[in-house]
Amino acid sequence: MAMFSLPKAPAVAQTAHVLGGPGWNDVEVAGESYHRQAVAQLFHSWGLAEGGITMRTAALIPEPTNRYDKNAVMVVVDGSLVGYVPAEYAPRIKAQCARVPRGTVAACSVRIWAKNANGEWPARVTLAFSGSTERERDFAVEHAAERDEQRRYEVTGSVGSVRGASWVQQRSAVAELKRQGRLDEALALVDECAAASQRVGAALNERPDPWPAEQQSIILRKLKDPERELAALESYVSACGSFGVPDKIGDRLNRARVVFGVAANDLDGLVEVASAADVSESITEPAPPAPLPAAAWYPDPAIPATMRWWDGQRWTEHTAPQA
């Protein structure tokens, strides 16, 4: 085969005459296996170091000097030869190339799949004459997600186990215990789930799942135990660290602090919650939010014989002697 200098694949909107349309079928390019190095270089230049699927533009360039097939048509992507139009289609495509206006190059959309298999780069190139498209994929991103999922599975199995299973698998058991009114047993199981979810969060360096904390709050509110509810919610907030607190948990904690008595000299005691856009929650059985106490004077829990004004949302600095 003669040596030649390959042109850069043309930009469709400027110098390409696009072939294809209704009645055209997609065609698998021949000879990709002989051009794996070119495919590897292309995918590296596109930032797809482990391969993927991508839609590009291919120039279709007749090669009259080809000693094997006088009708040979090269498939060129970004200046690199990636294969040939199959012999059975080449005469028709060559004829179409000859009809393009002077100064333009025949081209078509091309779908390229390739994978970095220990440096071998198997590839499949499809001339998308029909106009078909496919979602772009980056195998490096997908592999990273798979590794992360595998690590999550391993961590959950090692530190997130509750009674012989992942704590997540205990949700249905908690729901059934609550349905039967066995709240103390449900709470004991949820407490174990809360501890396990916090261990998983710490191991993965992420915010713990909020489901156990909300379930603790729901059950303890039914049991009328505000002190333990507050302690459970405070524990979850502490485990969140710098990741922010989900809105529902923050709202529950604020109400619990008011009911149990926020320190009057700590006007910043109510937790600041993360925005809803930053928090993804998977909490089942949402409970209707309990209303905050109405605006009024209340006994100051920190200063004897003193009343402090609650404005309906938070403690204020206004105080008065208790009558």
N, C-alpha and C positions, 0 to 999 in steps of 0.2 A: 504494500500500500504506500502511495506517495506521501511524502512529508508535506505538511501545509500549515499555514497560520490561521487559526480559527478566529472569526470575528466575535465581538461581544454580542450576546443575545440582545436583540433590539427591544426598545421600550414599545409596548403595544400601541400606546396612544400617539406615538410619533412616527416611527419608520417601519412598523410591521403591518403586513397584510394578513389578517387573521383568517385561517382556514377553519371550516367546521360550521355547525349549525344544525337545523332540523334535517333529519334523514342521515346524518353522519353517526357512525359508531365509534366508540373509544377503541384505541389500538394499543396493544402492549408492545413496547419497544423491544427490539432484538439486540442481543450482544451486550447487555449491561454488565455481565460478569467479566468482560474484557476491559472494563473502564472503572473498576472499583476505586482505584487511586484518585481518579478525577472526581468521583462521587464523594469520596472522603474529604477531599480538599473543599468541595462545594459546601458540604454540611458543616465543616469547621468554620468556613467563612460566614455562614448564616447563624453561627452560634448554637449549632445543634451537634455538640461534640459526641453524643451517644446515639445520634440518629433521630429519626422521627418521620413525620409525614408532612409534606409541604406542597403548596400549589405555586408553580412558577410559570414563566413564559419560555418556550423553547423555539429557537429558530430552526427551520427546516431547510437544509442547504444541500442541493444536489451535488454529488461527487462524481463527475464524469470520468475521472482518472482511476476510479476503483477497478482493479483488475479482476475482481470476482463478480461484480454486477454493474453493468453500465447504467442501470436505473437507480443505483444506490442513493439514498437520501440520508444525510447525517442529521442527528438530533443534537443540537447544541444549546446548552444552558449556561448562561453567564460566561460565555467564551470557552466552555469545556465540552468536549465530545462525550456524551453519555451513552450512545448507542445509535442504532439505525432503524429507520422505518422497515418493518418486515418485508421480505422480498415480494410477497403476494400483494402488498399494498403499494409498494414503491412506484410502479409505473403510473398509477393514478395520481399519487402525491407529487411525483416529479412533474407531471403534466400541469398540475395546479400551480406548482412553483413557477413554471415557465409563463404563466398568465398574470402573475402579479405585476403591478405597475412598476415602471423603471424607477430605480432609487429606493425601492422598498424590499423587504425580505418576507417570505412566507413564514408564518409563525402560528403557534397554537398554545393554548393552556396545557400545562403538563403537571401531572400528579406524581410525586416522587416519594417512594417509601425506601428507607435505608436504615440499617442497624449496624452499629459498631460491635462486631462479634470478634473480640480480641484482635482488632485491627484488620479484619478481613473485609468488612463492609459489603455484605450482600445487599442488592438493591432491586427495586422493581419500578420501572418508569412507564407511565401510561399517558399516551397522547389523548387529552380530553376533548376530542373533536365535538362531542355531543354537548359540551358546555357543563358537564357534571363537575362537582366540586367535592371536597372532603375537608373535614375539620382539621386544622393544623394541630400537630402533636409534637411535643418535645419529650423524647424518651428519657432524657436526663432528669427532667422535672418529675415524670411519672415514676422513675426508679427511686428518686429521693422520697416521694410520697409513699411508695411501697416499703422502703426501708423504715420510714418513720412509723408506718402502721405496724410493721413487724416488731419494732422496738416497743411501741405502745402495748402491743399484745403481750410481749414478754414481761414488761414492767408490771402490767396489770395482773398477770398471773403470779408474779413473785411477791409483790407488796400490796396488791389490791384484792387479795382473796378474803372472802368472808364465808365461814362455815363450809369450806371445801369448794367454793365456786367464786367466780368474779363477783364483786359487789354489785355490779350492774344487773346481774342475773337475779338478784334478790328483790328487785322492784315488785314483781308480781306477788311474791310472798308477803311483802309489806302491805300491798293493796288488799290482799285477802284477809290478813290479820285485822286491818282497819275495818273492813267490811263486816267482820264478825264481832267487832267491838272489843277486840283484845288489844287495847291500846298500849298497855304496859309491855306486852310481848313485841308489838310492832315497834315501840320506841327502842327497846333493847336491840332489835335488829337494825333499825335505822342508825342508832349510835355507832354500831360496828361499821356500817356502810360509810358513815361520815368520816370516821377515822381512816378507813381504807382509801376513800377518795382523796383525802388530804395527803396521804402517803404517796399516792400516784401522782398528784399534782407536784409535790416536792421532787419526786424522782424525775419527772419530765420537765421540771422548771416551767410550769404553767399554772394558771388558776385552776383550783379544784372544781370539779363538777358541782353545781349548786343544788342539785336535786336532794341529796340527803339533808342538807341544812334546812331547806324549805319544809321537808317532811318533818324534821324535828320541831320546827316552829308550829306547824299545823297540829301535830299530836299534842305537844306541850300546852298549846292554847286550849285544846279540848280538855286537857287534864287540869287546866287552871293553875299552871305552875310557871308564872312569869319569870321567876328567878332563873330556873333552869333553861327556859326559852332564851332569855337574854344571854346566858353563858354559852349556849350552843351557837347562837348567831355571832357572838363576839369571837368565838373560836374560829368560825369560818372566815370572818373578815380578817383575822390575824393571819390565817393561812393564805389568803389572797395576796398578801404582801403588796408589791407595787403594781400588780396586774389590774387593780380596780375591782370594784364590787358590783355584781349584777343589780340592776334596779330593784327587782322584786325583793332580793335579800336586804338591800339597803333600806327599802321602805319598811320591811318587817322589823329590822333592827331599830329604826327610829321610833316606831310605835312601841316596841318592847321597852326601850329606854324611857319613854315618857310614862308608860304604865308602871314600870318598876321604880322610876325616879332617877332622872339624870342629875348628876351633881350640879347644883345651882351655880357654882362658880366656874363651870366648864361650859360656856355658851357655845363652844365649838364641838361639843360632845356628839352631836348628831353626825352620822357618817355621810360623807359625800360619795354618791354613787356614780358609777361609770355611765356614759350615755348609752341609750339603747342600741345605737348603731355600732358600738364597740363590743357589745356583749351578745353572744350566741348562747341561748339557753334551751335546754330540752327538759323542761319541768312538766311532769304530768300532774293531774289533779290540781289545777290552779284554784286557790281559795280566794273568795272575795275579800278585798282589803278591808281591814278593820278601820273605822274612821278614827282620826286623831281627836283628842279631847278638844272640846269647844274652848274658845278664847275666854279666859277668866282668871281670877286670882286663885292660886293653889298654895298649900303649905310648902315652904321651901324644904326639900329633903335634906339640905346640907346645913341650914342655919336655923336653930330652934327659935320658936315664937316669931317666925317671919313668914310673910306671904310674898310670893313672887308671881309676876304677871306672865301667863302663857298666852301667846298671840294666836294660837290655833295651829301654828306650825313649829314654833320653837320658843324656848325660854328667852325672856328679855332681861335687861338690866334693872328693870323697875321693881322695887321692893316696898313693902309697907309692914308696920308692926301687926302681928296677929292679934285680933281682938279677943 
